[in-house]
Each structure stands twice: as structure tokens, then as C-alpha cells.
Amino acid sequence: MDITRTYVDELNAQLTIKLDPKDYQERVGTILSDYRKKMNMPGFRPGKVPMGMVKKMYGKAVLAEELNKVFSDNLMKYLTENKLDVLGQPLPSAESNNKIDLEMDGEVFEFTYDLGLAPQFDVNLSSKDKLEYFKIIIDETLIDKYAKDIAKRYGKVSNSDAAGDEDMLHGIFRELDKEGNEVEGGMHAHSTISIEFVEDAKAKKQLLGAKIGDKLTVDPNKITRGPGDIAQMLNISQSKAENLKQDFSFEIEQVYHMEPADLNQELFDKLYGPDQVKSEEEFRNKIREELEKNLQVDSDRKFYKDLSDKLISKLKIKVPEEFLRRWIIETNEEMDETKLEEEWDRYLEGIKWQIIESKIVKENELNVTHKEAVDHTKELYRKQMEMYGYKDIPDAELDGMVANTLAKEDEARKIYDQLFEERLMKFYKETVSIKEKELSFDDFVKLVNKQSGKNKILDSLSNLVKF
């Protein structure tokens, strides 16, 4: 076997693997012999079918499968032994003739792979990197809004004849051209408009009093809180929502009126359990606690996004873009060139950040150990059991519960991801210089709305970085 590495440039390389007959023939022969032993064919005793006939029936399929295994196994072995920092996974070279002639059993086979290489750089994250951390002010107005939202969620929905200040319109959006005509084959979506969240006075006035069957002309930018809401409302990409200029027709199919629930003991019991909250004052204190916890998560996300933006801008790393475009399309059934082109800037940002963060994790040994996952899960179960009045649970019983949980792939991933995110956030906060800044909730929402859409991209790139 011979493996040759050729560098196209600093971010792209090719590996050519040549297999001699001795690299694959013994494996192929062993499998065919096993087939022969198990074959039953009229005119021959069991296991005595001529090998030539076995080869004719199964030889090409077995050869193809074994060649694929040998190529794949040796490719990964080579990458590991040579410690090559590759992105994604090797792809069959488009420029080389990688078609294997299965009639050539006993000959030399050659296959070429394209590699995308990770850039070489230093992060040097330190206190010299300065960032703001936004602390969201929890005032009485915000608590009022939260309490009102809870009352609505647990209230009653009824149909209304005409839209009021806090009603919701359900209908179908259809894209319009510059002349106001519906675009054949254009964007369309069944969705809703919540009138209470429409801030544009003219747009809100148009919606008030609207009835079932009315057909309005609306500007999505004036009936939402920004590109994130538009993307969700029209079921389009974030980048398309950011550049949306055209109007839409909106045909109203239903007008929903929300009658909020009363803030009484019945609602408190439904939310927190019998007699856990006994007054509106206690209810508001509970809301404050929940807001503090939830809004810290939002502040952390904003801090994380600002940090990623800062490091991407500071380091200016380059990646093998052409290779990565191929890799994303070939490994994602739902992706095509048109869709990728629309989202490419965001994919590129996500790719660069994953490369940077993977280097930070590796250099600072920030991975979560199995013991840490076990200890964390055990503590979760201990607290959960204590809530139900069970104390002094034997360790052996907890160990069994933990083992069962971590044996489930999805459950284990959630636990590891949570611990990993906590570790990363702690490291970032302790490493960079932070200036805390207070901000109202509404101002904070406006600030982060411009940055929505990245998380989805990062999720789809979870298998990108291999080093």
C-alpha cells in the first residue's frame, strides 16, 4: 500500500491511496470462501459449489465492499497517525478518476481524496480582550408584562368579529410585486399577527377592526420586531428576512381574542402546586426569581455572541471555502447550492467560530469528564428525590439511576452539553475583561434581535471540526 499526500495550498490537500493485490485479496478470498461453505445450489453438494461460480455471483459485490473498507480504514488511520487537522471529512476528488473497474481484480487500485485543512493560528484570549455584559433591569413594569403574559397563556381563547388591541389575526401571507399584484409561485405562509406587539402606529391602525375575509396589504418589517420574527412568520431564512423589502397581502381567516385568567389562588396552584404561592405579592416575587434566572441565560447568550464576533473579527482566519461548500452539500440531504448561497455568510461565520472555539477548548483542556457527568447527574436525582420527600437515598440506588440515564444517548448528550456550556462560559468570564452595563428589557430585545439566527447554523455544523 502506498499513500501520497499533495498540498494544493495551505488549506487544501489531496491523499492518493494505492492498493496492491496483497492489500485486499486475502480478505476478499476469505469472505468468498465463507459464502461457498454456506451455499446450497441444485446439482452440488452443500459447500461444494465451484469457487469460479461463487466469484461470478458475488465477487464484484464483495470486492467493492472490501475495497471501500480498506480505503476508508487506511485513510482514517493515516489522518490519525499524521495528526492532520482536517475539517469535515475527506471527499472523493472531483478532479481525479476515482471510478474503480471491478473487472481488474488482482490489479493495483488507486483512489484520491480531497482534504480541507484547518488554519493555523493563535487565539491568545486574555484580559486584554474587553467586552460588555448586559444586565437586564427587572422593574415593576417588566413584572407586570410577565404576569400579564402568564394570565393570557392560561386564559380562554374565543373567536371575535373584529380585531381589538390585544387580539391575534390568523391568515395567509402572499408575496406582492411592485405593482401590488400577487406573485405567482412567490413566498406564502399561513401565520399570525399579534396586534399588541405591532409598534408602527399606521400599521396597527390598519389592523384594528379587521374582520374575517378582509385582505390587507402589509409590510412585514412594520408588523414584527425584526428579521428574526419575519423569518419565523414567513418560514424563510434569516438572511432573506434581513433583506426583505416587498409588501405582502394578508387574508384574514380567524380573529382570536384572548381573555386573560384572573390572578387568583386557582391560577397560583395550577402554576406552582397547592398553596406554594398564596398571594399576588408572592406571585410577583416568584416572577422576579424566574426572570432573574431566565434573563441571565439571555445575557450569557448575548455575551457569548459578542465574544464570538470579536474573536472572528480579531483573528481573521481563512478556511477552505470551496471544499466546505462541497462538504455541506454532500453531507446534508436538505441542502442545495441555491439554499447554501443564501445562507453562506452565516455558515462561514459559524464555521470560523467552531474552529476558534475548538482550539480554545483543546488548549485549555475544557472538556467534560465522565466522572463529572456522573456526579452532576447524581446530584440532580438527589435534589429531585428530596423535593418529593425522599432523603438519604443510598448511593447504590442513585448509581443505578445515573447509569441508566447516561446509557441513553440523547439524555447523556444533554447532560454533557449543559456541563460543557457552563464550563466554557465560566472560562470566558474569568479570562476576558468584562464591563457590566444595565439595560432595560425592551432595549435588550432590540439589541439581540439583530443577531438572531446563528444558533441554527451552528447546530448543523456540529460535526465539522475533527481536531
C-alpha positions in Angstrom: 0.0 0.0 0.0 1.2 3.5 -0.8 -0.3 6.8 0.4 0.9 10.1 -1.1 0.0 13.5 0.3 0.0 16.5 -2.0 -0.6 20.1 -0.9 -2.8 22.2 -3.2 -2.3 25.2 -1.0 -2.1 25.9 2.8 -5.8 25.0 3.3 -6.3 22.2 0.7 -4.6 18.8 0.2 -5.1 15.5 -1.6 -4.3 12.0 -0.5 -3.9 9.3 -3.1 -4.1 5.7 -1.8 -2.8 2.8 -4.0 -3.7 -0.7 -3.0 -1.7 -3.7 -4.2 -3.5 -7.1 -4.6 -1.9 -8.2 -1.3 -3.8 -5.4 0.5 -7.2 -6.8 -0.3 -7.2 -10.2 -2.0 -6.8 -12.3 1.2 -9.8 -10.5 2.7 -11.9 -11.0 -0.4 -10.9 -14.6 -0.7 -11.8 -15.4 2.9 -15.3 -13.8 2.5 -16.0 -15.7 -0.7 -14.9 -19.0 0.9 -17.4 -18.4 3.7 -20.1 -17.8 1.1 -19.1 -21.0 -0.6 -19.4 -23.0 2.7 -23.0 -21.7 3.2 -24.3 -22.0 -0.4 -26.9 -24.6 -1.4 -27.3 -24.9 -5.1 -29.0 -27.6 -7.2 -26.5 -30.1 -8.6 -23.9 -29.5 -6.0 -23.3 -30.8 -2.5 -23.7 -28.2 0.3 -20.5 -26.2 0.4 -19.1 -27.7 -2.8 -20.2 -25.1 -5.3 -17.2 -24.3 -7.6 -15.3 -21.2 -6.5 -15.5 -19.8 -10.0 -19.3 -19.8 -9.8 -19.2 -18.1 -6.3 -16.9 -15.4 -7.7 -19.2 -14.9 -10.7 -22.2 -14.4 -8.4 -20.7 -12.4 -5.5 -17.1 -11.5 -6.5 -17.8 -7.9 -7.7 -20.0 -7.0 -4.7 -17.5 -8.4 -2.2 -14.6 -6.8 -3.9 -16.3 -3.4 -4.0 -17.3 -3.6 -0.3 -13.8 -4.7 0.8 -12.0 -2.1 -1.3 -14.2 0.6 0.3 -13.4 -0.7 3.8 -9.6 -0.9 3.1 -9.6 2.6 1.6 -11.6 4.1 4.4 -9.8 2.3 7.3 -6.3 3.3 5.9 -7.4 6.9 5.2 -8.6 7.4 8.8 -5.5 5.7 10.2 -3.3 7.9 8.1 -5.0 11.1 9.3 -4.8 10.0 12.9 -1.1 8.9 12.8 0.0 12.0 11.0 -2.2 14.3 13.2 -3.7 16.2 10.3 -6.1 18.9 11.4 -8.9 18.4 8.9 -12.3 20.0 8.6 -15.4 17.9 7.9 -14.4 14.7 6.3 -12.3 13.7 3.2 -14.3 13.8 -0.1 -13.6 11.8 -3.2 -11.6 14.1 -5.5 -13.7 15.6 -8.3 -10.6 16.1 -10.5 -9.3 12.5 -10.3 -10.7 9.4 -11.9 -11.9 7.6 -8.8 -14.0 5.0 -10.7 -12.9 1.5 -9.8 -13.0 -1.1 -12.5 -14.2 -4.2 -10.7 -13.1 -6.4 -13.6 -9.5 -5.6 -12.5 -9.4 -8.0 -9.5 -5.7 -8.7 -8.9 -4.6 -5.3 -10.1 -3.5 -2.1 -8.4 -6.4 0.2 -7.3 -6.0 3.9 -6.8 -8.3 6.4 -5.1 -7.8 10.1 -4.4 -9.4 12.2 -1.7 -9.7 16.0 -1.2 -9.0 17.3 2.3 -9.9 20.6 3.8 -7.2 21.7 6.3 -7.8 23.7 9.4 -5.9 27.1 9.5 -3.0 27.6 11.9 -3.4 30.5 14.3 -3.1 31.5 17.9 -6.1 32.7 19.9 -4.3 34.4 22.9 -7.6 35.1 24.7 -6.8 37.3 27.8 -7.8 40.2 29.9 -6.8 42.5 27.1 -10.0 41.4 25.3 -12.7 43.7 26.7 -16.4 43.0 26.4 -19.7 44.4 27.8 -22.0 42.2 29.8 -25.6 43.4 29.7 -27.6 43.0 33.0 -31.3 43.3 32.3 -33.2 45.6 34.7 -36.1 43.8 36.3 -38.5 46.6 37.2 -42.2 46.6 38.1 -43.2 47.2 34.5 -41.4 44.1 33.4 -43.0 42.0 36.1 -46.4 43.4 35.1 -45.8 42.3 31.5 -44.7 38.9 32.6 -47.7 38.5 34.8 -50.0 39.6 32.0 -48.4 37.1 29.6 -49.0 34.3 32.1 -52.6 35.3 32.6 -53.1 35.3 28.8 -51.5 31.9 28.4 -53.8 30.4 31.0 -56.8 32.3 29.8 -59.6 31.5 27.4 -59.4 31.9 23.6 -62.5 32.9 21.7 -63.4 34.0 18.2 -64.0 37.7 17.7 -65.9 39.5 15.0 -63.4 42.4 14.7 -59.8 42.8 15.9 -59.1 44.6 19.1 -55.9 46.0 20.7 -54.7 42.7 22.1 -56.2 40.2 19.6 -54.4 37.9 17.2 -55.1 37.6 13.5 -54.5 34.3 11.7 -54.4 34.1 7.9 -52.3 33.6 4.8 -49.4 35.9 3.6 -48.8 36.1 -0.1 -45.9 38.0 -1.7 -46.7 41.1 -3.8 -44.8 42.6 -6.7 -44.1 46.4 -7.0 -47.5 46.9 -8.7 -49.3 45.2 -5.8 -50.1 42.0 -7.6 -49.7 38.6 -6.0 -46.5 36.9 -7.3 -47.3 33.5 -8.9 -45.1 30.9 -7.1 -43.9 33.6 -4.7 -43.5 33.4 -0.9 -46.6 32.5 1.0 -47.2 31.2 4.5 -50.1 30.6 7.0 -49.2 32.6 10.1 -50.4 35.1 12.7 -50.1 38.7 13.6 -50.2 39.7 17.3 -51.6 43.2 17.3 -50.3 44.1 20.7 -46.7 43.7 19.5 -47.1 45.9 16.4 -45.3 49.2 17.3 -45.8 51.0 14.0 -48.8 53.3 14.6 -50.0 53.3 11.0 -49.7 49.5 10.6 -51.5 49.0 13.9 -54.4 51.3 12.9 -54.9 49.3 9.7 -55.2 46.0 11.7 -57.6 47.3 14.4 -61.2 46.5 13.4 -60.1 43.9 10.8 -62.5 41.1 10.2 -62.5 37.5 8.7 -62.2 37.7 5.0 -60.5 41.1 4.9 -57.4 41.2 2.6 -54.8 43.7 3.8 -51.6 44.9 2.3 -48.8 44.7 4.9 -45.1 45.4 5.3 -43.6 42.5 7.3 -41.0 45.0 8.7 -43.7 47.1 10.3 -45.8 44.3 11.9 -42.9 42.4 13.6 -40.0 43.1 15.9 -37.3 42.5 13.2 -35.8 39.9 10.9 -36.0 37.1 13.5 -39.8 37.4 13.7 -40.1 37.8 10.0 -38.2 34.6 9.3 -40.4 32.7 11.7 -43.6 34.3 10.5 -43.0 33.7 6.8 -40.9 30.5 7.2 -37.9 31.9 5.3 -34.2 32.1 6.0 -32.8 34.8 8.3 -30.7 36.3 5.5 -33.7 36.6 3.3 -35.7 38.2 6.1 -33.0 40.7 6.7 -33.2 41.8 3.0 -37.0 41.7 2.7 -38.3 44.8 1.0 -41.6 43.8 -0.6 -45.1 44.0 0.7 -47.4 41.1 1.3 -51.2 40.6 1.1 -52.6 39.2 4.3 -56.0 37.4 4.0 -57.6 37.1 7.5 -59.0 33.6 8.3 -59.6 33.9 12.0 -59.7 36.7 14.7 -58.8 35.3 18.1 -59.5 37.1 21.4 -57.6 36.2 24.5 -59.5 36.6 27.8 -56.8 36.5 30.5 -57.1 34.3 33.6 -57.7 36.0 36.9 -54.7 36.3 39.2 -56.1 34.2 42.0 -55.4 31.1 44.1 -56.7 28.8 41.3 -54.1 30.1 38.9 -51.3 30.1 41.5 -52.0 26.5 42.4 -52.0 25.5 38.7 -48.7 27.1 38.2 -46.7 26.2 41.3 -48.7 23.5 43.2 -51.2 23.7 46.0 -50.6 26.6 48.5 -47.0 27.2 47.3 -47.9 30.8 46.4 -50.7 32.3 48.5 -50.9 36.0 47.3 -50.4 38.3 44.4 -47.3 39.7 46.2 -45.8 36.2 46.5 -46.7 35.6 42.8 -44.8 38.7 41.8 -41.8 37.6 43.9 -41.9 34.3 42.1 -41.9 36.0 38.8 -38.9 38.1 39.8 -37.0 34.9 40.7 -37.9 33.3 37.3 -37.0 36.4 35.4 -33.6 36.7 37.1 -32.8 33.1 36.1 -34.1 33.3 32.6 -32.7 36.7 31.8 -29.2 35.7 33.0 -29.3 33.0 30.3 -30.2 35.6 27.7 -27.4 37.9 28.9 -25.0 35.0 28.7 -26.1 34.3 25.2 -25.5 37.9 24.2 -22.1 37.9 25.8 -21.3 34.7 24.0 -22.3 36.1 20.6 -20.3 39.3 21.2 -17.3 37.2 22.2 -17.5 35.1 19.0 -18.0 38.2 16.8 -14.9 39.8 18.5 -12.6 36.8 18.0 -13.8 36.2 14.4 -13.0 39.8 13.6 -9.7 39.8 15.5 -8.2 36.6 14.2 -9.4 36.9 10.6 -8.8 33.2 10.0 -9.2 31.7 6.5 -10.9 28.4 5.6 -11.1 26.2 2.5 -14.4 27.7 1.4 -14.8 25.7 -1.9 -14.1 22.4 -0.1 -16.5 23.3 2.7 -19.3 24.2 0.3 -18.9 20.8 -1.3 -18.9 19.0 2.1 -22.0 20.8 3.4 -24.0 19.9 0.3 -22.8 16.3 0.0 -23.5 15.5 3.7 -26.8 17.3 4.0 -29.7 16.0 2.0 -31.8 19.1 2.5 -29.1 21.4 1.2 -28.6 22.6 -2.4 -26.4 25.2 -3.9 -29.1 27.8 -4.1 -30.1 27.5 -0.4 -26.4 27.3 0.6 -25.7 30.5 -1.3 -28.5 32.3 0.6 -27.1 31.2 4.0 -23.3 31.1 3.2 -22.3 34.2 5.1 -23.8 32.7 8.3 -22.4 29.3 7.6 -19.0 30.8 7.2 -19.3 32.7 10.4 -20.4 29.6 12.2 -17.5 27.5 10.7 -14.9 30.0 11.8 -16.3 30.3 15.3 -16.3 26.5 15.7 -12.7 26.3 14.6 -11.7 29.1 17.0 -13.6 27.6 20.0 -12.4 24.1 19.3 -8.8 25.4 19.6 -9.7 27.2 22.9 -11.2 24.0 24.3 -8.2 21.9 23.3 -5.6 24.3 24.5 -7.3 24.9 27.9 -8.5 21.3 28.4 -12.1 22.4 28.9 -13.7 19.0 28.0 -16.2 17.4 30.5 -15.1 14.1 32.1 -17.3 11.1 32.6 -16.9 11.4 36.4 -18.1 15.0 36.2 -21.2 13.9 34.2 -21.9 11.1 36.8 -21.5 13.4 39.8 -23.7 16.1 38.2 -26.5 13.6 37.3 -26.4 12.0 40.7 -26.9 15.4 42.3 -29.8 16.2 40.0 -31.5 12.9 41.1 -30.7 13.6 44.7 -32.4 17.0 44.6 -35.3 15.7 42.7 -36.0 12.9 45.2 -35.7 15.4 48.1 -38.4 17.5 46.5 -40.7 14.5 46.9 -39.7 13.9 50.5 -37.2 11.2 49.9 -33.9 11.8 51.8 -30.8 9.8 52.4 -31.1 7.8 49.2 -28.5 5.0 49.1 -25.6 5.7 46.7 -26.1 2.3 45.1 -29.7 3.2 44.1 -28.6 6.6 42.8 -25.7 5.0 40.9 -28.2 2.7 39.1 -30.4 5.6 38.1 -27.4 7.6 36.8 -26.1 4.6 34.8 -29.4 4.1 33.2 -29.7 7.8 32.3 -26.2 8.1 30.8 -26.7 4.9 28.8 -29.3 6.8 26.8 -27.5 8.7 24.1 -29.9 11.7 23.9 -30.0 12.1 27.7 -26.3 11.8 28.0 -25.7 14.4 25.3 -27.9 16.9 27.1 -26.0 16.5 30.3 -22.6 16.7 28.7 -23.7 19.7 26.6 -25.0 21.5 29.7 -21.8 21.0 31.7 -19.7 21.9 28.7 -21.6 25.2 28.1 -21.3 26.1 31.8 -17.5 25.3 31.7 -17.0 27.4 28.6 -19.0 30.4 30.0 -17.1 30.3 33.3 -13.8 30.2 31.4 -14.7 33.1 29.2 -16.0 35.3 32.0 -12.9 34.6 34.1 -10.5 35.2 31.2 -11.7 38.4 29.4 -12.3 41.8 30.9 -16.0 42.5 31.5 -17.7 45.8 32.0 -21.2 45.3 33.3 -23.9 47.5 31.8 -27.6 47.7 32.8 -30.2 47.8 30.1 -34.0 47.7 30.0 -35.6 44.6 28.7 -37.1 46.3 25.6 -33.7 47.8 24.7 -32.1 44.4 25.2 -34.6 42.7 22.9 -33.9 45.3 20.2 -30.2 44.7 20.6 -30.2 40.9 20.3 -32.9 40.8 17.6 -30.3 41.9 15.1 -28.1 38.9 16.0 -30.7 36.1 15.8 -30.3 33.1 13.5 -26.8 31.9 14.3 -27.6 29.0 16.7 -29.4 27.1 14.0 -26.4 27.3 11.7 -24.0 26.1 14.5 -26.2 23.1 15.3 -25.9 21.9 11.7 -22.1 22.2 11.8 -21.6 20.1 15.0 -19.5 17.5 13.1 -17.3 20.0 11.3 -14.2 20.2 13.5 -12.3 16.9 13.8 -9.1 18.1 15.6 
